[in-house]
Amino acid sequence: MFHIGELVIYSAHGVCQIDEIGEKAYFGAPREYYTLHPLENNKLTISVPVDHEEETILRIIDRDRAEEILHSFASPGIEWIEKGHDRARIYSAVVKTGNRNDIAKIVNTLMRKKDEAERDEKKLGEFERQLLHSVQKTLFTEIAISLQTTYDAIYNEAARLVKLNH
């Protein structure tokens, strides 16, 4: 069970803080819920049933794991799938698993592809740009929290590692 004040990862909302744990009645039956808000949006509140926490809420990774994931940007990412539709389906499925190592590989690959596109004076596709932005934001924020630093510091280090090894 999570605690009030704890930072967690909640689906597409990214890093969230648990504000309350209490009973609420939706559709007549009372259940225990977490009330949380994304760090990026203090005005949005989200209620998540406590009994569904394993399916939807992830703990913030620890310092050792954060360092390991950050250093993984020195290695190649995930295989690039040429067919855009297949790439979107497979990459999205990987992100939904919540496996930070696999998510980091996708971010790594997309960062490399973005660099290649920019060198060729092109742009990354719309799906890839949106996926990179959202997943990178959540992953790098989580790593920054674990390493007690800033998002920008993590972004800069990952970009440096990608460029060094590309």
C-alpha positions in Angstrom: 0.0 0.0 0.0 1.1 3.5 -0.8 1.2 6.4 1.7 0.0 10.0 1.6 2.7 12.3 0.2 4.4 9.4 -1.7 5.4 10.0 -5.4 4.3 7.3 -7.8 4.0 6.8 -11.6 0.4 6.7 -12.7 -0.3 5.7 -16.4 -0.1 8.5 -18.9 -0.2 11.1 -16.1 3.4 10.4 -15.2 4.7 11.3 -11.8 1.9 11.9 -9.3 1.7 12.6 -5.6 -0.8 10.8 -3.4 -2.8 13.4 -1.5 -5.4 11.2 0.3 -6.4 7.7 1.0 -10.0 7.3 1.9 -13.3 5.7 1.3 -15.6 6.9 -1.5 -18.8 5.7 -2.9 -19.1 5.6 -6.7 -22.1 3.8 -8.1 -23.4 3.0 -4.7 -20.6 0.7 -3.3 -18.0 2.2 -1.0 -14.4 1.4 -1.8 -11.0 2.7 -0.6 -9.4 5.1 -3.1 -6.1 6.9 -3.5 -6.6 10.6 -4.5 -3.5 11.8 -6.4 -2.5 14.6 -8.7 0.2 14.8 -11.4 3.2 16.9 -10.5 2.7 18.7 -13.8 -0.9 19.7 -12.9 -1.9 20.5 -9.3 -5.5 21.2 -10.4 -6.1 17.7 -11.7 -7.2 15.1 -9.1 -7.4 11.4 -9.9 -9.1 8.7 -7.9 -7.7 5.2 -8.2 -9.2 2.2 -6.3 -6.7 0.9 -3.8 -7.4 -2.7 -4.8 -6.3 -1.8 -8.4 -2.9 -0.3 -7.4 -0.8 -3.1 -8.8 -2.3 -2.7 -12.2 -2.0 1.0 -12.5 0.4 2.6 -10.0 4.2 2.1 -10.0 6.6 2.9 -7.2 9.4 5.4 -8.1 12.6 3.5 -8.8 15.5 3.5 -6.3 18.8 5.3 -6.8 20.7 2.3 -8.0 18.1 1.4 -10.6 17.9 5.1 -11.7 21.7 5.2 -12.2 21.6 1.9 -14.1 18.8 3.1 -16.4 20.6 6.4 -17.0 23.8 4.7 -18.0 21.9 2.4 -20.4 21.7 5.4 -22.8 25.4 4.7 -23.6 24.1 1.4 -25.3 22.0 1.0 -28.4 18.2 1.1 -27.7 15.5 -1.2 -29.0 15.3 -2.5 -32.6 13.9 0.1 -35.0 10.8 -1.3 -36.7 10.5 0.0 -40.2 6.7 -0.2 -40.6 5.3 2.8 -38.8 2.0 1.0 -37.8 3.9 -2.0 -36.3 6.3 0.4 -34.6 3.5 2.3 -33.0 1.7 -0.8 -31.8 4.8 -2.5 -30.4 6.4 0.5 -28.8 3.1 1.5 -27.2 2.7 -2.0 -25.8 6.2 -1.9 -24.3 5.4 1.5 -22.7 2.2 0.1 -21.1 4.2 -2.7 -19.4 5.8 -0.1 -17.1 9.2 -1.8 -17.4 11.6 1.1 -17.1 14.5 -0.7 -18.7 12.5 -1.4 -21.8 11.0 2.1 -21.8 14.5 3.6 -21.6 15.5 1.5 -24.7 12.6 3.1 -26.6 13.5 6.6 -25.4 17.1 5.9 -26.3 16.1 4.7 -29.8 13.8 7.6 -30.4 16.5 10.1 -29.3 18.9 8.5 -31.7 16.4 8.6 -34.6 15.5 12.2 -33.7 19.3 13.1 -33.9 19.6 11.3 -37.3 16.5 13.1 -38.7 17.8 16.5 -37.5 21.2 15.9 -39.1 19.4 15.1 -42.4 17.3 18.3 -41.8 14.2 16.2 -41.4 11.8 15.6 -38.5 10.8 12.6 -36.5 7.3 11.3 -37.4 4.3 12.7 -35.3 3.7 9.5 -33.4 7.4 9.1 -32.5 7.7 12.8 -31.5 4.7 12.5 -29.2 5.8 9.2 -27.7 9.3 10.5 -27.1 8.0 13.6 -25.5 5.6 12.0 -23.1 7.6 8.9 -22.2 10.9 10.8 -21.9 9.2 13.4 -19.6 8.0 10.7 -17.2 11.1 8.6 -17.2 13.6 11.5 -16.8 11.5 13.1 -14.1 11.4 9.8 -12.2 15.2 9.3 -12.6 15.7 13.0 -11.5 13.6 12.3 -8.3 15.6 9.1 -7.5 18.9 10.9 -8.1 17.8 14.1 -6.3 18.6 16.3 -9.3 16.6 18.0 -12.1 14.9 16.8 -15.2 17.3 19.0 -17.3 20.3 17.4 -15.7 19.0 13.9 -16.6 18.0 15.0 -20.1 21.5 16.5 -20.7 23.3 13.4 -19.5 21.2 11.0 -21.5 21.6 13.2 -24.6 25.4 13.3 -24.0 25.5 9.5 -23.7 23.4 9.0 -26.8 25.6 11.3 -28.9 28.8 9.8 -27.5 27.8 6.4 -28.6 26.0 7.1 -31.9 
